[in-house]
Amino acid sequence: MKVTRTLSARALRYPSALPDWTLHEWETLIRQARRAGLLARLAWLAQQSGGWERIPPQPRAHLEAAQTIGQSQTMAVQRELFFLRQALDPLGVPIILLKGAAYLAAQLPPAHGRLFSDIDLLVPESAIGEVETALMLRGWASGHHDPHDQRYYRKWMHEIPPLRHIKRMSVVDVHHAILPLTARIKTPSRPLIEASIPLPDDPLFCVLSPPDMVLHSATHLFHEGELSHGLRDLSDLDALLRHFGQHAGFWDALVERAHLLNLTRPLYYALRYCRQVFDTPIPALPEEIRPVFPRLMDALFERALAPEHASCNDSFTPFARGLLYIRGHWLRMPPWLLIRHLFHKAFISPKDKAA
């Protein structure tokens, strides 16, 4: 099933109509939205649309529970930012918040009803060692002890192994780039860091500039191949584009930065599917960033962006998801390295764990 035909996409696009939905529609919507990480966002949209009191009590109970979870996670992220500030402030290096933490700290629209799994940071590659040491001294530790995993992250990827706090169990991902070092697309980190914007009330933390924030979100969604929360991430992009699109010169700067950072392909897909799914007000798509076979990719993304729920699937959906997963790995690293990595994870790592 195409994502535009799912109840989740319809609810996100027309939240004011939610009070008129049947209980049968609500039952399916709640299952879809929960799988996509969108239930708290739907609750926020329903409240903003003015029809909250007319929603039947049964689905409203689910939305209220999702709101409670979302508020709890928001407070947890704010608490972790406080501890990160204590750990990293003495270093004197730029610390750039990414994705959900950036939306929350900068008070941007995608933060409303956003659920969080970890906190992502971008730092200069030269500062990775001291940032990791500072975090470990404050209780964060890596759970990846396999030498292959350590080499995989430190030699080939754009981040060190995730760090989990030994008491609070919070997870921090420290990046030095937004794409793996082995990726086919080469995106320099220096322009991202140089254009980052300090938070007005928190000089330690920065966020990416508006064009770069959109490009990073688009790259994370359309390059990595992991689409379990694809509709949520596309909803983030829709909110960012609606917000930043009101700023003078934003659209020209967005295309210009996409060329500079070699991210024109993810940008094209982000603009294309935001327009198709949410009717995002976007100017004409620049022809120079148009891929060769957009209709072929439509057949894949229009299915894979839907929530991972049986009500969203057709006979082609598993194939579309599988093909995009393979595509993500193909874009991530060259074939010889991919085969080596997958062989180790499939046959060697299980033996090491068993021993």
C-alpha positions in Angstrom: 0.0 0.0 0.0 1.3 3.5 -0.9 2.0 5.6 2.1 -0.4 8.3 1.0 -3.3 5.8 1.3 -2.5 4.9 4.9 -4.6 6.1 7.8 -1.5 7.5 9.5 -0.6 9.8 6.6 -4.2 10.9 6.3 -4.4 11.7 10.0 -1.1 13.7 9.9 -2.3 15.7 6.9 -5.9 16.3 8.1 -5.9 16.2 12.0 -9.0 18.4 12.2 -11.0 15.5 10.7 -10.0 13.0 13.5 -13.1 13.6 15.6 -15.3 12.3 12.8 -13.4 9.0 12.4 -15.1 5.7 13.3 -13.8 3.5 16.2 -12.8 0.9 13.6 -10.6 3.5 11.8 -9.2 4.7 15.2 -8.2 1.1 16.1 -6.2 0.7 12.9 -4.7 4.2 13.1 -3.5 3.7 16.7 -1.8 0.5 15.7 -0.1 2.1 12.7 0.9 5.2 14.6 2.4 3.3 17.5 4.5 1.2 15.2 5.7 4.4 13.4 6.4 6.3 16.6 3.7 8.9 15.8 1.1 8.5 18.4 2.3 11.3 20.6 2.6 13.6 17.6 -1.0 12.7 16.6 -2.1 13.7 20.1 -0.5 17.1 19.8 -1.9 17.7 16.3 -5.4 16.7 17.5 -5.2 19.2 20.3 -3.9 21.9 18.1 -6.7 21.4 15.6 -9.3 22.2 18.1 -11.3 18.9 18.0 -9.7 17.2 21.0 -12.8 17.0 23.2 -14.8 15.5 20.3 -12.5 12.5 19.9 -14.1 9.3 21.4 -12.8 8.5 24.9 -11.4 5.1 23.8 -8.8 6.4 21.3 -8.3 9.6 23.4 -7.0 7.4 26.2 -4.3 6.0 23.9 -3.4 9.4 22.8 -3.1 10.7 26.3 -0.9 7.8 27.3 1.3 8.5 24.3 1.5 12.1 25.4 2.6 11.1 28.9 5.4 9.0 27.4 6.4 11.8 25.1 6.6 14.3 27.9 8.6 11.9 30.1 11.1 11.4 27.3 11.3 15.1 26.7 12.2 15.7 30.3 14.7 12.8 30.2 16.5 14.4 27.2 16.6 17.8 28.9 18.1 16.1 31.9 20.7 14.4 29.8 21.6 17.6 28.1 22.3 19.0 31.6 24.7 16.2 32.3 26.3 16.4 28.9 26.9 20.1 29.5 28.7 19.3 32.7 30.9 16.7 31.0 31.7 18.6 27.8 31.8 22.2 28.7 35.4 22.2 29.9 36.6 20.9 26.5 36.0 24.1 24.6 35.0 22.3 21.4 31.9 22.9 19.3 29.1 20.4 20.3 26.4 20.2 17.7 23.0 18.6 18.5 21.4 16.5 15.8 17.9 15.3 15.0 15.5 15.0 17.9 17.7 16.7 20.5 18.3 19.6 18.2 14.6 20.1 17.5 13.9 20.1 21.2 16.8 22.4 22.3 16.0 24.9 19.4 12.3 24.7 20.1 11.5 23.7 16.5 8.1 22.4 15.3 9.3 18.7 14.9 9.9 18.6 18.7 6.1 18.5 19.3 5.1 14.9 20.1 8.6 13.6 19.2 9.8 10.4 20.8 13.5 9.9 21.5 15.7 6.9 21.5 19.1 8.5 22.0 21.0 11.9 21.8 23.1 12.5 18.7 26.1 14.8 18.7 28.4 16.1 15.9 31.9 17.1 16.9 35.1 17.8 14.9 36.9 14.5 14.1 40.0 15.9 15.9 38.0 16.2 19.1 36.5 12.7 19.1 39.1 11.2 21.5 38.7 13.9 24.2 34.9 13.9 23.9 34.7 10.2 24.3 37.1 10.3 27.3 35.1 13.1 29.0 31.9 11.1 28.6 33.4 7.9 29.9 34.7 9.7 33.0 31.0 10.7 33.6 29.6 7.2 33.4 29.0 6.6 29.7 30.5 3.4 28.3 30.5 1.4 25.0 28.7 -1.9 24.9 30.6 -3.0 21.7 33.6 -5.0 22.9 34.0 -7.1 19.7 37.2 -5.9 18.0 35.5 -6.1 14.7 32.7 -3.8 15.9 35.2 -1.3 17.2 37.1 -1.4 13.9 33.8 -1.1 12.0 32.8 2.1 13.8 36.2 3.8 14.2 37.7 3.0 10.8 34.7 2.9 8.5 31.8 4.7 10.0 31.0 8.3 10.8 30.6 7.8 14.6 32.2 6.0 17.5 30.3 3.0 19.1 27.2 4.2 21.0 27.8 5.1 24.6 25.3 4.1 27.3 25.3 5.5 30.8 25.9 2.8 33.3 23.2 4.1 35.7 20.7 6.2 33.8 20.9 4.0 30.6 20.8 7.0 28.3 22.5 6.5 25.0 24.7 9.1 23.2 25.9 8.8 19.6 28.9 10.9 18.9 29.4 11.6 15.2 32.2 13.3 13.4 30.4 13.2 10.0 26.8 12.7 8.8 27.7 9.8 6.5 30.1 6.9 6.8 33.6 7.4 5.7 33.1 4.5 3.2 29.9 5.9 1.7 29.7 6.5 -2.0 28.6 10.1 -1.3 31.4 12.2 0.2 30.0 15.0 2.5 32.6 17.2 4.2 31.9 18.0 7.9 33.8 21.2 8.1 31.1 23.4 6.3 28.4 21.9 8.6 30.4 22.8 11.7 31.4 26.2 10.5 27.8 27.1 9.6 26.3 25.8 12.9 24.3 28.1 15.1 24.9 28.4 18.9 21.7 28.2 21.0 20.9 31.6 22.4 20.4 30.4 26.0 23.1 27.7 25.9 26.4 28.7 24.3 27.9 25.2 24.6 25.4 23.5 22.3 24.9 24.4 18.6 22.5 23.2 16.0 23.0 22.9 12.2 21.9 25.9 10.1 18.4 25.6 8.7 19.4 24.3 5.2 21.9 21.9 6.8 19.4 20.6 9.3 17.0 19.8 6.5 19.7 18.1 4.5 20.9 16.0 7.4 17.3 14.8 8.1 16.8 14.0 4.4 20.1 12.1 4.3 19.4 10.1 7.4 16.0 9.1 5.9 16.8 8.5 2.2 20.4 7.2 2.4 20.6 4.8 5.3 17.9 2.3 4.3 16.4 1.9 7.8 12.8 3.0 7.3 11.1 1.6 10.4 10.1 5.2 11.4 10.1 6.6 7.9 6.8 8.3 8.1 7.8 10.0 11.4 11.0 11.2 9.8 9.2 12.5 6.8 6.8 14.3 9.1 9.9 15.9 10.7 11.0 17.1 7.3 7.5 18.5 6.5 7.5 20.5 9.7 11.1 21.8 9.1 10.3 22.8 5.5 7.1 24.6 6.5 8.9 26.4 9.3 12.1 27.4 7.5 10.4 27.9 4.1 9.0 31.1 5.5 12.5 32.6 5.8 13.7 34.8 2.9 16.2 33.0 0.7 15.8 29.6 2.4 14.9 27.6 -0.8 17.8 29.0 -2.8 20.2 28.4 0.1 18.9 24.8 0.5 19.7 23.8 -3.1 23.1 25.6 -3.0 24.1 23.8 0.2 22.9 20.5 -1.3 25.3 20.9 -4.2 28.2 22.0 -1.9 27.6 18.9 0.4 26.9 16.4 -2.4 23.4 15.8 -1.0 21.2 16.7 -4.0 19.8 13.2 -4.3 18.5 12.9 -0.7 17.2 16.4 -1.0 15.2 15.6 -4.1 13.6 12.6 -2.4 12.8 14.6 0.7 11.1 17.4 -1.3 9.3 14.9 -3.6 7.7 12.8 -0.9 6.9 15.7 1.5 4.9 17.2 -1.3 3.2 13.9 -2.2 2.4 12.8 1.3 1.8 16.1 3.2 1.3 18.6 0.3 4.2 20.6 1.8 4.3 24.0 0.1 7.5 23.6 -1.9 8.7 25.5 -5.0 9.3 23.7 -8.2 11.8 20.9 -7.8 15.1 21.9 -9.4 15.6 19.7 -12.5 19.3 19.4 -12.0 18.9 17.3 -8.9 16.3 15.0 -10.4 17.3 11.3 -10.4 17.3 9.2 -13.6 14.4 6.9 -12.6 12.2 8.7 -10.1 9.1 6.5 -10.9 11.1 3.4 -10.0 12.1 4.8 -6.7 8.4 5.9 -6.2 7.4 2.3 -6.3 9.8 1.5 -3.5 9.6 4.6 -1.2 5.9 5.0 -1.4 5.6 1.6 0.2 8.6 1.6 2.5 7.7 4.9 4.1 4.4 3.5 5.4 4.3 2.3 9.0 5.5 -1.3 9.5 2.0 -2.7 10.1 0.0 -5.4 8.2 -2.7 -2.9 7.3 -0.1 -0.9 5.3 1.3 -3.8 3.3 0.6 -5.1 -0.1 2.3 -8.0 -1.9 5.2 -5.8 -3.1 5.9 -4.1 0.3 8.4 -6.7 1.7 10.3 -6.6 -1.6 10.4 -2.8 -1.5 11.7 -2.7 2.0 14.3 -5.4 1.4 15.5 -3.7 -1.8 15.9 -0.3 0.0 17.7 -2.0 2.9 20.2 -3.5 0.4 20.4 -0.1 -1.3 21.3 1.5 2.0 24.2 -0.9 2.6 25.3 -0.5 -1.0 25.5 3.3 -0.5 27.1 2.8 2.9 30.2 0.8 1.9 31.9 -0.9 -1.1 30.9 -4.5 -1.9 34.1 -6.1 -0.7 33.8 -4.4 2.7 30.1 -5.1 3.0 30.6 -8.8 2.3 33.4 -8.9 4.9 31.3 -7.1 7.5 28.2 -9.3 6.9 30.2 -12.5 7.0 31.7 -11.6 10.3 28.3 -10.6 11.8 26.7 -13.8 10.5 29.3 -16.4 11.3 32.0 -15.1 13.6 30.3 -12.8 16.1 27.7 -15.5 17.1 30.5 -17.9 17.9 32.3 -15.3 20.0 29.1 -14.6 22.0 28.5 -18.3 22.5 32.0 -18.8 23.8 
